[in-house]
Amino acid sequence: MAKKLIIIDFGSQYTQLIARRVRELQIYCEIHPCNNPPTFDDSVSAVILSGSPYSVNDENALQFDLDTVINTYPVLGICYGAQYISSKLGGRVESSNKREYGKATLQLQSPNDLFFKEMSTDSQIWMSHGDTILSVPEGFEIVAQTDSIPIAAFKSKPGTYQKDVYCIQFHPEVSHSLEGKVLFKNFLVDIAGCEQDWTAEHFINTSIADLKTKIGTDRVVMGLSGGVDSTVAATLLHRAIGDQLVCIFVDNGLLRKNEFTEVLDSYQGMGLNIIGVNAVDDFLNELDGVSDPEKKRKIIGRVFIEVFEREANKLENIKWLGQGTIYPDVIESVSVHGPSATIKSHHNVGGLPERLALGIVEPLRTLFKDEVRVIGTELGISKDIIGRHPFPGPGLSIRILGPISREKIKLCQEADAIYINRLKADGLYDKVWQAGAILLPVQSVGVMGDERTYEYTLALRCVNSVDGMTADWSKLPHEFLEAVSTEIINHVKGINRVVYDISTKPPATIEWE
């Protein structure tokens, strides 16, 4: 039985980062909400309790039965997890209105402890907590402090439990904790004995075997978007079941310039059994004049289901619907707070499996975005597809602010093509996470030749990120921005002003709608 680490989520914004750090050590892990924990059995190698935005002293503090894990598995409590362990086992935790937030220096009181192996004696860590641990439970000892708190890390004494329990007040998962990865390795590998066998090759081989068993001789239909996730999922399925997989690629009229033809050609070159569907009129007739971004998403989702259902019903003996769901989507849907009402509503094909009477197969549901790219590379998918920037499901509809029209789509496509092609030509495309052009519902006065113009303003957006959860605006060279602006204004009639978005996420989002 394959071993796995379990992360118990108490609602922290950093929980996914914990999982990413664990996966970087090639250790398989799963995130489960504290109010819906998994079955703890012999497949579990260790347990991590996450941080939380809540206080352990709140009347409605999030709860978890520690008896299910302590003494049976090695346990690491991080921030709220540490405070929860201390509070439940007899220590003392004080709440105050003052939060400790920012960089701190870890001072080791037990530098020879295996937990701190190969760490410096003045390691930089990141604090983000309101509660403070004033005393540790009986059977525990303090192993580290900082200038501001006397209990930064503590552990169970030998003989207290059959398995070690470590607790820390800081966040080793964030990049500001400079030796956080070392700390995780020390706990997971040296103390908990977790196996480092979560590799791309292992995932591919296991997935193909599982898919063959699950699907058998049935046929699968899958909608492709041209993006990384759906392409990698389809390729994995194709490796497992060959032409039993039928792919449908829909042109909704909101793709980038020439994207439908280019992506369809690349899919056919990969040997996928694919059907290209021109449904431009189906979508654009419904979207004409629509301004509200959520209404745009709902229309696109509904029309996609109608088009996909129409095409899928032409096929015979289809038993499964393939989807490119990845792990962050899964985590969001079973979070401590419950599924969000509006999370990625453009990806929500709710009711489609039932309407088509199909089972769902999601080959990538355990992977993070960066892991999907690694798997895709291992599968031999071309760099042009693996390296593609993320593109919103609703396409250019949410990059055209205000009412949608075919004229505006054409303007946005032309300007976007100039921008993206320039990024590629100047060697900048692969250095940034995502870029795109946003057509604003703003017209301004300009002078072109001897004429005054009153045309649209275009915003350029370009960000650097690891996973899209946070993002910094890209510091593109001024000369590059000048050249792009000039080319757009000179060649796209209808745009006479170009601006550059220098907002970070948070507080801004990557997309404008």
One Martini backbone bead per residue (centre of mass of N, CA, C, O) as a GRO file, in nm:
protein
  513
    1MET     BB    1   0.093   0.038   0.025
    2ALA     BB    2   0.074   0.356  -0.030
    3LYS     BB    3   0.213   0.637   0.094
    4LYS     BB    4   0.091   0.917   0.310
    5LEU     BB    5   0.039   1.249   0.368
    6ILE     BB    6  -0.142   1.441   0.612
    7ILE     BB    7  -0.336   1.741   0.579
    8ILE     BB    8  -0.475   1.953   0.813
    9ASP     BB    9  -0.733   2.187   0.758
   10PHE     BB   10  -0.787   2.531   0.912
   11GLY     BB   11  -0.789   2.771   0.672
   12SER     BB   12  -0.529   2.840   0.547
   13GLN     BB   13  -0.353   3.020   0.303
   14TYR     BB   14  -0.094   2.799   0.330
   15THR     BB   15  -0.171   2.498   0.278
   16GLN     BB   16  -0.079   2.458  -0.018
   17LEU     BB   17   0.220   2.516   0.045
   18ILE     BB   18   0.274   2.270   0.209
   19ALA     BB   19   0.220   2.067  -0.016
   20ARG     BB   20   0.435   2.174  -0.211
   21ARG     BB   21   0.680   2.118  -0.028
   22VAL     BB   22   0.634   1.816  -0.009
   23ARG     BB   23   0.643   1.753  -0.317
   24GLU     BB   24   0.938   1.857  -0.357
   25LEU     BB   25   1.024   1.586  -0.183
   26GLN     BB   26   0.866   1.341  -0.307
   27ILE     BB   27   0.589   1.355  -0.138
   28TYR     BB   28   0.293   1.227  -0.073
   29CYS     BB   29  -0.014   1.431  -0.050
   30GLU     BB   30  -0.299   1.539   0.154
   31ILE     BB   31  -0.593   1.740   0.178
   32HIS     BB   32  -0.791   1.792   0.481
   33PRO     BB   33  -1.049   1.880   0.649
   34CYS     BB   34  -1.117   1.899   0.985
   35ASN     BB   35  -1.443   1.836   0.924
   36ASN     BB   36  -1.318   1.599   0.697
   37PRO     BB   37  -1.160   1.346   0.757
   38PRO     BB   38  -0.989   1.080   0.713
   39THR     BB   39  -0.879   0.768   0.702
   40PHE     BB   40  -0.685   0.610   0.946
   41ASP     BB   41  -0.406   0.421   0.836
   42ASP     BB   42  -0.136   0.244   0.697
   43SER     BB   43  -0.101   0.475   0.464
   44VAL     BB   44  -0.002   0.657   0.689
   45SER     BB   45   0.297   0.844   0.780
   46ALA     BB   46   0.180   1.142   0.841
   47VAL     BB   47   0.107   1.462   1.022
   48ILE     BB   48  -0.040   1.785   0.945
   49LEU     BB   49  -0.107   2.094   1.106
   50SER     BB   50  -0.239   2.377   1.030
   51GLY     BB   51  -0.323   2.675   0.996
   52SER     BB   52  -0.510   2.986   1.093
   53PRO     BB   53  -0.743   3.261   1.127
   54TYR     BB   54  -0.793   3.147   1.403
   55SER     BB   55  -0.876   3.090   1.736
   56VAL     BB   56  -0.853   2.860   1.997
   57ASN     BB   57  -1.045   3.058   2.191
   58ASP     BB   58  -1.280   3.034   2.037
   59GLU     BB   59  -1.595   2.923   2.049
   60ASN     BB   60  -1.569   2.840   1.715
   61ALA     BB   61  -1.340   2.663   1.695
   62LEU     BB   62  -1.161   2.456   1.529
   63GLN     BB   63  -1.181   2.099   1.505
   64PHE     BB   64  -0.990   1.803   1.632
   65ASP     BB   65  -0.901   1.464   1.673
   66LEU     BB   66  -0.605   1.382   1.821
   67ASP     BB   67  -0.644   1.070   1.882
   68THR     BB   68  -0.610   0.981   1.571
   69VAL     BB   69  -0.276   1.061   1.573
   70ILE     BB   70  -0.164   1.063   1.841
   71ASN     BB   71   0.073   0.791   1.879
   72THR     BB   72   0.058   0.685   1.561
   73TYR     BB   73   0.186   0.951   1.441
   74PRO     BB   74   0.367   1.176   1.310
   75VAL     BB   75   0.362   1.524   1.428
   76LEU     BB   76   0.286   1.854   1.279
   77GLY     BB   77   0.259   2.180   1.412
   78ILE     BB   78   0.124   2.482   1.257
   79CYS     BB   79   0.058   2.719   1.457
   80TYR     BB   80  -0.244   2.640   1.511
   81GLY     BB   81  -0.156   2.347   1.549
   82ALA     BB   82   0.020   2.412   1.796
   83GLN     BB   83  -0.195   2.555   1.969
   84TYR     BB   84  -0.395   2.318   1.977
   85ILE     BB   85  -0.213   2.114   2.115
   86SER     BB   86  -0.156   2.278   2.366
   87SER     BB   87  -0.450   2.328   2.457
   88LYS     BB   88  -0.552   2.018   2.463
   89LEU     BB   89  -0.285   1.913   2.653
   90GLY     BB   90  -0.235   2.172   2.883
   91GLY     BB   91  -0.165   2.428   2.783
   92ARG     BB   92  -0.101   2.784   2.706
   93VAL     BB   93  -0.321   3.023   2.539
   94GLU     BB   94  -0.298   3.353   2.408
   95SER     BB   95  -0.507   3.623   2.337
   96SER     BB   96  -0.484   3.901   2.100
   97ASN     BB   97  -0.471   4.200   1.906
   98LYS     BB   98  -0.180   4.113   1.858
   99ARG     BB   99   0.026   4.064   1.587
  100GLU     BB  100   0.264   3.839   1.452
  101TYR     BB  101   0.444   3.990   1.174
  102GLY     BB  102   0.711   3.841   1.011
  103LYS     BB  103   1.029   3.856   1.064
  104ALA     BB  104   1.258   3.613   1.215
  105THR     BB  105   1.473   3.464   1.467
  106LEU     BB  106   1.599   3.156   1.524
  107GLN     BB  107   1.652   3.003   1.848
  108LEU     BB  108   1.841   2.740   1.948
  109GLN     BB  109   1.812   2.495   2.222
  110SER     BB  110   1.833   2.222   2.019
  111PRO     BB  111   2.065   2.181   1.779
  112ASN     BB  112   2.076   1.843   1.785
  113ASP     BB  113   1.819   1.813   1.671
  114LEU     BB  114   1.684   1.660   1.396
  115PHE     BB  115   1.498   1.902   1.317
  116PHE     BB  116   1.786   2.095   1.281
  117LYS     BB  117   1.931   1.980   1.055
  118GLU     BB  118   2.135   2.195   0.875
  119MET     BB  119   2.082   2.444   1.051
  120SER     BB  120   2.095   2.747   1.148
  121THR     BB  121   2.117   2.942   1.447
  122ASP     BB  122   1.984   3.203   1.255
  123SER     BB  123   1.709   3.155   1.129
  124GLN     BB  124   1.485   3.258   0.898
  125ILE     BB  125   1.147   3.354   0.968
  126TRP     BB  126   0.775   3.330   0.962
  127MET     BB  127   0.526   3.533   1.097
  128SER     BB  128   0.152   3.450   1.166
  129HIS     BB  129   0.006   3.562   1.464
  130GLY     BB  130  -0.199   3.597   1.766
  131ASP     BB  131  -0.139   3.367   1.919
  132THR     BB  132   0.017   3.254   2.236
  133ILE     BB  133   0.251   3.048   2.380
  134LEU     BB  134   0.308   3.009   2.734
  135SER     BB  135   0.267   2.686   2.754
  136VAL     BB  136   0.346   2.358   2.780
  137PRO     BB  137   0.286   2.053   2.796
  138GLU     BB  138   0.308   1.774   2.942
  139GLY     BB  139   0.590   1.615   2.787
  140PHE     BB  140   0.725   1.884   2.696
  141GLU     BB  141   0.967   2.082   2.495
  142ILE     BB  142   1.176   2.341   2.437
  143VAL     BB  143   1.369   2.427   2.115
  144ALA     BB  144   1.264   2.733   2.051
  145GLN     BB  145   1.323   3.086   1.978
  146THR     BB  146   1.276   3.436   2.011
  147ASP     BB  147   1.287   3.764   2.087
  148SER     BB  148   0.951   3.766   2.130
  149ILE     BB  149   0.940   3.442   2.179
  150PRO     BB  150   0.980   3.157   2.394
  151ILE     BB  151   0.779   2.978   2.187
  152ALA     BB  152   0.860   2.845   1.867
  153ALA     BB  153   0.943   2.545   1.973
  154PHE     BB  154   0.813   2.204   2.025
  155LYS     BB  155   0.831   1.880   2.202
  156SER     BB  156   0.825   1.562   2.263
  157LYS     BB  157   0.927   1.356   2.485
  158PRO     BB  158   1.078   1.087   2.546
  159GLY     BB  159   0.802   0.854   2.598
  160THR     BB  160   0.528   0.997   2.564
  161TYR     BB  161   0.531   0.878   2.272
  162GLN     BB  162   0.559   0.667   1.999
  163LYS     BB  163   0.533   0.944   1.846
  164ASP     BB  164   0.631   1.229   1.728
  165VAL     BB  165   0.596   1.578   1.844
  166TYR     BB  166   0.575   1.883   1.657
  167CYS     BB  167   0.602   2.247   1.721
  168ILE     BB  168   0.516   2.559   1.546
  169GLN     BB  169   0.479   2.925   1.512
  170PHE     BB  170   0.567   2.907   1.223
  171HIS     BB  171   0.632   2.938   0.850
  172PRO     BB  172   0.800   2.712   0.640
  173GLU     BB  173   0.636   2.739   0.356
  174VAL     BB  174   0.752   3.009   0.318
  175SER     BB  175   1.003   3.191   0.164
  176HIS     BB  176   1.092   3.357   0.426
  177SER     BB  177   1.168   3.073   0.515
  178LEU     BB  178   1.478   2.979   0.426
  179GLU     BB  179   1.469   2.668   0.588
  180GLY     BB  180   1.199   2.510   0.542
  181LYS     BB  181   1.281   2.263   0.368
  182VAL     BB  182   1.469   2.141   0.577
  183LEU     BB  183   1.260   2.099   0.797
  184PHE     BB  184   1.077   1.910   0.641
  185LYS     BB  185   1.289   1.694   0.586
  186ASN     BB  186   1.354   1.625   0.877
  187PHE     BB  187   1.071   1.532   0.954
  188LEU     BB  188   0.979   1.343   0.713
  189VAL     BB  189   1.244   1.168   0.679
  190ASP     BB  190   1.407   1.141   0.960
  191ILE     BB  191   1.149   1.107   1.153
  192ALA     BB  192   0.900   0.975   0.974
  193GLY     BB  193   0.993   0.809   0.706
  194CYS     BB  194   0.936   0.915   0.435
  195GLU     BB  195   0.880   0.857   0.101
  196GLN     BB  196   1.072   0.948  -0.206
  197ASP     BB  197   0.836   0.854  -0.473
  198TRP     BB  198   0.722   1.130  -0.607
  199THR     BB  199   0.713   1.097  -0.945
  200ALA     BB  200   0.654   1.128  -1.271
  201GLU     BB  201   0.691   0.833  -1.350
  202HIS     BB  202   0.516   0.714  -1.126
  203PHE     BB  203   0.255   0.861  -1.198
  204ILE     BB  204   0.220   0.763  -1.488
  205ASN     BB  205   0.222   0.455  -1.440
  206THR     BB  206  -0.009   0.450  -1.233
  207SER     BB  207  -0.226   0.596  -1.400
  208ILE     BB  208  -0.242   0.407  -1.641
  209ALA     BB  209  -0.322   0.157  -1.481
  210ASP     BB  210  -0.580   0.279  -1.351
  211LEU     BB  211  -0.728   0.359  -1.614
  212LYS     BB  212  -0.749   0.079  -1.738
  213THR     BB  213  -0.916  -0.042  -1.507
  214LYS     BB  214  -1.154   0.167  -1.498
  215ILE     BB  215  -1.234   0.167  -1.820
  216GLY     BB  216  -1.132  -0.036  -2.018
  217THR     BB  217  -1.357  -0.054  -2.306
  218ASP     BB  218  -1.439   0.216  -2.286
  219ARG     BB  219  -1.553   0.542  -2.354
  220VAL     BB  220  -1.418   0.881  -2.394
  221VAL     BB  221  -1.505   1.220  -2.325
  222MET     BB  222  -1.338   1.541  -2.417
  223GLY     BB  223  -1.270   1.870  -2.336
  224LEU     BB  224  -1.077   2.107  -2.507
  225SER     BB  225  -0.875   2.426  -2.469
  226GLY     BB  226  -0.539   2.439  -2.505
  227GLY     BB  227  -0.440   2.380  -2.237
  228VAL     BB  228  -0.252   2.218  -2.011
  229ASP     BB  229  -0.447   2.038  -1.849
  230SER     BB  230  -0.615   1.906  -2.080
  231THR     BB  231  -0.372   1.799  -2.241
  232VAL     BB  232  -0.247   1.614  -2.026
  233ALA     BB  233  -0.499   1.446  -1.968
  234ALA     BB  234  -0.536   1.340  -2.258
  235THR     BB  235  -0.258   1.206  -2.288
  236LEU     BB  236  -0.289   1.006  -2.057
  237LEU     BB  237  -0.542   0.868  -2.169
  238HIS     BB  238  -0.418   0.785  -2.441
  239ARG     BB  239  -0.201   0.598  -2.320
  240ALA     BB  240  -0.421   0.403  -2.194
  241ILE     BB  241  -0.677   0.400  -2.449
  242GLY     BB  242  -0.654   0.568  -2.688
  243ASP     BB  243  -0.930   0.575  -2.917
  244GLN     BB  244  -1.137   0.577  -2.674
  245LEU     BB  245  -1.066   0.870  -2.706
  246VAL     BB  246  -1.269   1.170  -2.732
  247CYS     BB  247  -1.218   1.491  -2.864
  248ILE     BB  248  -1.332   1.833  -2.791
  249PHE     BB  249  -1.301   2.140  -2.986
  250VAL     BB  250  -1.410   2.468  -2.910
  251ASP     BB  251  -1.525   2.747  -3.089
  252ASN     BB  252  -1.622   3.060  -2.920
  253GLY     BB  253  -1.474   3.339  -3.029
  254LEU     BB  254  -1.254   3.381  -2.757
  255LEU     BB  255  -0.997   3.346  -2.878
  256ARG     BB  256  -0.718   3.372  -3.007
  257LYS     BB  257  -0.553   3.439  -3.271
  258ASN     BB  258  -0.569   3.140  -3.452
  259GLU     BB  259  -0.605   2.917  -3.224
  260PHE     BB  260  -0.785   2.694  -3.331
  261THR     BB  261  -0.604   2.596  -3.564
  262GLU     BB  262  -0.334   2.556  -3.411
  263VAL     BB  263  -0.435   2.357  -3.191
  264LEU     BB  264  -0.564   2.144  -3.372
  265ASP     BB  265  -0.302   2.071  -3.518
  266SER     BB  266  -0.142   1.982  -3.263
  267TYR     BB  267  -0.333   1.752  -3.179
  268GLN     BB  268  -0.310   1.586  -3.439
  269GLY     BB  269   0.004   1.557  -3.409
  270MET     BB  270  -0.042   1.379  -3.131
  271GLY     BB  271  -0.289   1.162  -3.203
  272LEU     BB  272  -0.556   1.270  -3.142
  273ASN     BB  273  -0.902   1.217  -3.105
  274ILE     BB  274  -1.043   1.489  -3.289
  275ILE     BB  275  -1.298   1.749  -3.260
  276GLY     BB  276  -1.393   2.026  -3.445
  277VAL     BB  277  -1.588   2.319  -3.330
  278ASN     BB  278  -1.798   2.559  -3.477
  279ALA     BB  279  -1.943   2.800  -3.221
  280VAL     BB  280  -1.950   3.111  -3.252
  281ASP     BB  281  -2.253   3.187  -3.281
  282ASP     BB  282  -2.362   3.060  -3.022
  283PHE     BB  283  -2.205   3.264  -2.838
  284LEU     BB  284  -2.220   3.562  -2.966
  285ASN     BB  285  -2.528   3.590  -2.973
  286GLU     BB  286  -2.554   3.574  -2.654
  287LEU     BB  287  -2.325   3.811  -2.584
  288ASP     BB  288  -2.452   4.044  -2.705
  289GLY     BB  289  -2.419   4.325  -2.487
  290VAL     BB  290  -2.275   4.200  -2.250
  291SER     BB  291  -2.135   4.305  -1.922
  292ASP     BB  292  -2.156   4.104  -1.705
  293PRO     BB  293  -1.924   3.879  -1.596
  294GLU     BB  294  -2.110   3.654  -1.475
  295LYS     BB  295  -2.295   3.634  -1.719
  296LYS     BB  296  -2.084   3.551  -1.917
  297ARG     BB  297  -2.007   3.287  -1.777
  298LYS     BB  298  -2.289   3.155  -1.781
  299ILE     BB  299  -2.326   3.152  -2.083
  300ILE     BB  300  -2.073   2.991  -2.158
  301GLY     BB  301  -2.143   2.741  -1.989
  302ARG     BB  302  -2.416   2.676  -2.122
  303VAL     BB  303  -2.328   2.662  -2.421
  304PHE     BB  304  -2.116   2.448  -2.387
  305ILE     BB  305  -2.307   2.226  -2.297
  306GLU     BB  306  -2.480   2.228  -2.552
  307VAL     BB  307  -2.255   2.167  -2.755
  308PHE     BB  308  -2.134   1.916  -2.621
  309GLU     BB  309  -2.391   1.748  -2.616
  310ARG     BB  310  -2.441   1.746  -2.919
  311GLU     BB  311  -2.171   1.601  -2.991
  312ALA     BB  312  -2.178   1.355  -2.794
  313ASN     BB  313  -2.453   1.233  -2.912
  314LYS     BB  314  -2.297   1.129  -3.181
  315LEU     BB  315  -2.182   0.921  -2.999
  316GLU     BB  316  -2.069   0.594  -2.908
  317ASN     BB  317  -2.024   0.434  -2.608
  318ILE     BB  318  -2.026   0.648  -2.383
  319LYS     BB  319  -1.910   0.652  -2.019
  320TRP     BB  320  -1.706   0.905  -2.010
  321LEU     BB  321  -1.576   1.206  -1.847
  322GLY     BB  322  -1.322   1.415  -1.915
  323GLN     BB  323  -1.097   1.598  -1.687
  324GLY     BB  324  -0.872   1.887  -1.584
  325THR     BB  325  -0.857   1.853  -1.292
  326ILE     BB  326  -0.711   2.002  -1.010
  327TYR     BB  327  -0.624   2.026  -0.683
  328PRO     BB  328  -0.724   2.316  -0.614
  329ASP     BB  329  -1.019   2.249  -0.695
  330VAL     BB  330  -1.065   2.030  -0.482
  331ILE     BB  331  -1.001   2.193  -0.229
  332GLU     BB  332  -1.217   2.414  -0.266
  333SER     BB  333  -1.470   2.207  -0.261
  334VAL     BB  334  -1.349   2.094   0.050
  335SER     BB  335  -1.341   2.309   0.242
  336VAL     BB  336  -1.391   2.442   0.545
  337HIS     BB  337  -1.604   2.659   0.403
  338GLY     BB  338  -1.672   2.548   0.151
  339PRO     BB  339  -1.804   2.597  -0.139
  340SER     BB  340  -1.795   2.821  -0.371
  341ALA     BB  341  -2.022   3.004  -0.563
  342THR     BB  342  -1.776   3.135  -0.784
  343ILE     BB  343  -1.577   2.927  -0.855
  344LYS     BB  344  -1.508   2.889  -1.162
  345SER     BB  345  -1.781   2.907  -1.339
  346HIS     BB  346  -1.655   2.844  -1.629
  347HIS     BB  347  -1.589   2.531  -1.527
  348ASN     BB  348  -1.886   2.475  -1.470
  349VAL     BB  349  -2.044   2.151  -1.558
  350GLY     BB  350  -2.299   2.127  -1.420
  351GLY     BB  351  -2.481   1.824  -1.511
  352LEU     BB  352  -2.337   1.686  -1.751
  353PRO     BB  353  -2.293   1.393  -1.653
  354GLU     BB  354  -2.598   1.347  -1.604
  355ARG     BB  355  -2.708   1.418  -1.889
  356LEU     BB  356  -2.500   1.187  -2.012
  357ALA     BB  357  -2.454   0.946  -1.824
  358LEU     BB  358  -2.164   0.993  -1.674
  359GLY     BB  359  -1.860   0.943  -1.580
  360ILE     BB  360  -1.568   1.046  -1.399
  361VAL     BB  361  -1.239   1.152  -1.525
  362GLU     BB  362  -0.932   1.259  -1.326
  363PRO     BB  363  -0.594   1.246  -1.372
  364LEU     BB  364  -0.513   1.548  -1.208
  365ARG     BB  365  -0.644   1.572  -0.903
  366THR     BB  366  -0.337   1.556  -0.748
  367LEU     BB  367  -0.233   1.822  -0.897
  368PHE     BB  368  -0.034   2.074  -0.955
  369LYS     BB  369   0.052   2.293  -1.191
  370ASP     BB  370   0.360   2.235  -1.196
  371GLU     BB  371   0.318   1.923  -1.215
  372VAL     BB  372   0.178   1.918  -1.487
  373ARG     BB  373   0.424   2.017  -1.647
  374VAL     BB  374   0.609   1.783  -1.574
  375ILE     BB  375   0.433   1.561  -1.693
  376GLY     BB  376   0.421   1.675  -1.981
  377THR     BB  377   0.723   1.654  -2.034
  378GLU     BB  378   0.743   1.345  -1.982
  379LEU     BB  379   0.529   1.292  -2.226
  380GLY     BB  380   0.630   1.494  -2.474
  381ILE     BB  381   0.519   1.765  -2.479
  382SER     BB  382   0.528   2.050  -2.611
  383LYS     BB  383   0.651   2.357  -2.525
  384ASP     BB  384   0.420   2.530  -2.645
  385ILE     BB  385   0.212   2.404  -2.443
  386ILE     BB  386   0.350   2.390  -2.161
  387GLY     BB  387   0.431   2.716  -2.187
  388ARG     BB  388   0.162   2.820  -2.162
  389HIS     BB  389  -0.037   3.047  -2.076
  390PRO     BB  390  -0.275   3.130  -1.897
  391PHE     BB  391  -0.634   3.099  -1.976
  392PRO     BB  392  -0.939   3.194  -1.966
  393GLY     BB  393  -1.230   3.031  -2.002
  394PRO     BB  394  -1.389   3.299  -2.119
  395GLY     BB  395  -1.173   3.452  -2.233
  396LEU     BB  396  -1.219   3.763  -2.387
  397SER     BB  397  -1.478   3.844  -2.227
  398ILE     BB  398  -1.284   3.932  -1.961
  399ARG     BB  399  -1.105   4.141  -2.163
  400ILE     BB  400  -1.388   4.283  -2.213
  401LEU     BB  401  -1.506   4.561  -2.103
  402GLY     BB  402  -1.820   4.531  -2.115
  403PRO     BB  403  -1.966   4.510  -2.396
  404ILE     BB  404  -2.019   4.271  -2.633
  405SER     BB  405  -1.841   4.241  -2.953
  406ARG     BB  406  -1.705   4.167  -3.252
  407GLU     BB  407  -1.531   4.418  -3.275
  408LYS     BB  408  -1.387   4.391  -2.996
  409ILE     BB  409  -1.266   4.115  -3.040
  410LYS     BB  410  -1.089   4.196  -3.277
  411LEU     BB  411  -0.922   4.408  -3.130
  412CYS     BB  412  -0.812   4.223  -2.905
  413GLN     BB  413  -0.677   4.012  -3.085
  414GLU     BB  414  -0.478   4.197  -3.234
  415ALA     BB  415  -0.335   4.318  -2.988
  416ASP     BB  416  -0.255   4.052  -2.850
  417ALA     BB  417  -0.080   3.940  -3.080
  418ILE     BB  418   0.135   4.157  -3.070
  419TYR     BB  419   0.219   4.117  -2.776
  420ILE     BB  420   0.290   3.811  -2.776
  421ASN     BB  421   0.488   3.811  -3.017
  422ARG     BB  422   0.689   4.009  -2.883
  423LEU     BB  423   0.760   3.837  -2.639
  424LYS     BB  424   0.880   3.608  -2.809
  425ALA     BB  425   1.087   3.769  -2.983
  426ASP     BB  426   1.227   3.889  -2.697
  427GLY     BB  427   1.238   3.650  -2.475
  428LEU     BB  428   0.977   3.689  -2.249
  429TYR     BB  429   0.753   3.471  -2.228
  430ASP     BB  430   0.918   3.252  -2.038
  431LYS     BB  431   0.955   3.484  -1.792
  432VAL     BB  432   0.645   3.466  -1.761
  433TRP     BB  433   0.321   3.376  -1.661
  434GLN     BB  434   0.128   3.626  -1.771
  435ALA     BB  435  -0.046   3.756  -2.068
  436GLY     BB  436  -0.247   4.052  -2.171
  437ALA     BB  437  -0.529   4.205  -2.323
  438ILE     BB  438  -0.732   4.499  -2.232
  439LEU     BB  439  -1.046   4.618  -2.307
  440LEU     BB  440  -1.173   4.928  -2.259
  441PRO     BB  441  -1.461   5.141  -2.167
  442VAL     BB  442  -1.255   5.365  -2.306
  443GLN     BB  443  -1.247   5.688  -2.444
  444SER     BB  444  -1.008   5.890  -2.633
  445VAL     BB  445  -0.815   6.140  -2.726
  446GLY     BB  446  -0.654   6.179  -3.048
  447VAL     BB  447  -0.360   6.195  -3.272
  448MET     BB  448  -0.371   6.115  -3.631
  449GLY     BB  449  -0.206   6.305  -3.790
  450ASP     BB  450  -0.468   6.537  -3.881
  451GLU     BB  451  -0.642   6.370  -3.676
  452ARG     BB  452  -0.900   6.319  -3.470
  453THR     BB  453  -0.960   6.091  -3.204
  454TYR     BB  454  -1.208   5.833  -3.071
  455GLU     BB  455  -1.079   5.579  -2.877
  456TYR     BB  456  -0.954   5.307  -2.741
  457THR     BB  457  -0.838   5.151  -2.448
  458LEU     BB  458  -0.537   4.968  -2.363
  459ALA     BB  459  -0.441   4.701  -2.153
  460LEU     BB  460  -0.151   4.575  -2.007
  461ARG     BB  461  -0.075   4.241  -1.889
  462CYS     BB  462   0.190   4.134  -1.650
  463VAL     BB  463   0.305   3.836  -1.475
  464ASN     BB  464   0.450   3.697  -1.178
  465SER     BB  465   0.453   3.342  -1.092
  466VAL     BB  466   0.384   3.015  -0.963
  467ASP     BB  467   0.033   2.970  -0.912
  468GLY     BB  468  -0.161   3.247  -0.892
  469MET     BB  469  -0.210   3.334  -0.590
  470THR     BB  470   0.031   3.518  -0.657
  471ALA     BB  471   0.143   3.851  -0.790
  472ASP     BB  472   0.367   4.021  -1.005
  473TRP     BB  473   0.460   4.266  -1.183
  474SER     BB  474   0.619   4.308  -1.479
  475LYS     BB  475   0.951   4.431  -1.567
  476LEU     BB  476   0.932   4.565  -1.842
  477PRO     BB  477   1.077   4.712  -2.083
  478HIS     BB  478   1.034   5.022  -2.206
  479GLU     BB  479   1.104   4.959  -2.503
  480PHE     BB  480   0.895   4.739  -2.535
  481LEU     BB  481   0.637   4.900  -2.464
  482GLU     BB  482   0.675   5.109  -2.685
  483ALA     BB  483   0.663   4.912  -2.927
  484VAL     BB  484   0.384   4.793  -2.871
  485SER     BB  485   0.221   5.053  -2.870
  486THR     BB  486   0.291   5.146  -3.155
  487GLU     BB  487   0.187   4.895  -3.310
  488ILE     BB  488  -0.104   4.904  -3.216
  489ILE     BB  489  -0.180   5.195  -3.304
  490ASN     BB  490  -0.089   5.153  -3.611
  491HIS     BB  491  -0.267   4.855  -3.661
  492VAL     BB  492  -0.525   4.926  -3.463
  493LYS     BB  493  -0.823   5.020  -3.545
  494GLY     BB  494  -0.956   5.177  -3.232
  495ILE     BB  495  -0.666   5.238  -3.103
  496ASN     BB  496  -0.500   5.524  -2.905
  497ARG     BB  497  -0.435   5.369  -2.622
  498VAL     BB  498  -0.167   5.265  -2.388
  499VAL     BB  499  -0.148   5.065  -2.093
  500TYR     BB  500   0.005   4.969  -1.770
  501ASP     BB  501  -0.018   4.717  -1.533
  502ILE     BB  502   0.099   4.763  -1.169
  503SER     BB  503  -0.044   4.528  -1.020
  504THR     BB  504  -0.096   4.328  -0.747
  505LYS     BB  505  -0.126   3.995  -0.604
  506PRO     BB  506  -0.240   4.132  -0.390
  507PRO     BB  507  -0.535   4.301  -0.451
  508ALA     BB  508  -0.527   4.223  -0.723
  509THR     BB  509  -0.598   4.067  -1.008
  510ILE     BB  510  -0.513   3.932  -1.297
  511GLU     BB  511  -0.778   3.970  -1.381
  512TRP     BB  512  -1.043   4.207  -1.433
  513GLU     BB  513  -1.304   3.975  -1.420
   0.00000   0.00000   0.00000
